[in-house]
Amino acid sequence: MGAIKGVILSINPYARIVDITHDLPSQDIESAAFNLLSCYRDFPADTIHVAVVDPGVGSERRALAIECATQIFVGPDNGIFSWICEREKKYRAFSITAEKLFRQPVSATFHGRDIFVPVAAALSAGTQIDELGEPVKDIVRLAPLTPKTLDNRTIEARIIHIDRFGNCTTNLTLDHLREDMFDRGAKLTINQHEIIKFCRSFADANDAKPFCFFGSAGFLEIGVKNSSAQEILKAQCGLSIQFLTPLDS
């Protein structure tokens, strides 16, 4: 990280650098996508985000700059920004090919230092996004955030993130359910476990029993007070879950 910050400051010594996280599972693009999705709206307009979880570094995968939600996102075209684009719907994407902005020589294994960060620093110093390369319409996308409606009562969702405490984040939001549904018979089924309890906080929960709650990012999560929902439910990212709404919903 020292090299990356040094490159930024050598191009724009007035840049303000904020670290979102470095605590991600290795090569986990979805984890990076979720962490960025959960916090980008907390940053001011014109913020430039650099996200580098890049298993394809050195390959033919594109480098992207995306203008979305009054901010700019710079990184590999591997789906890392696709959930933000899906949520916001309106965006402009450009393939980064302006080699004059790259740090030379470009390493085959460190595009964060040699491509993404120099481009982001140049943008912060006044370079326009459409100067970086040609427009792109077909960005790589992760599996959609939107759950599938199976029938008038059943929604098929999935686990999209698991934090270090073992809390499991689903792709269900207030668009799909309300808190009071659990009091009227709604249930979540995961690995043959039925979860029928909703709590507003961990303080309201009972020990050792999985419950649902809305996390700070706005997604329905599954937790266990003083324990790990991931371990108890044997959950993993991508695992399919079903939400059954009450009869009177």
Buried (B, 14 or more C-beta within 10 A) or exposed (E): EEEBBEBBEEBBEEBEBEEBEEEBEEEBBBBBBBBBBBBBBEBEEEBBBBBBBBEBBEEEBBBBBBBBBEBBBBBBBBBBBBBBBBBBEEBBBBBBEBEEBBBEEBEEEBBBBBBBBBBBBBBBEEBEBEBBBEEBEEBBBBEEBEBEEEEEEEBEBBBBBBBEEBBBBBBBBEEBBBBEBBEEEBBBBBEEBEBBBBBEEBEEBEEEBBBBBBBEBEBBBBBBBEBBBBEBBEBEBEBEBBBBBBEEB
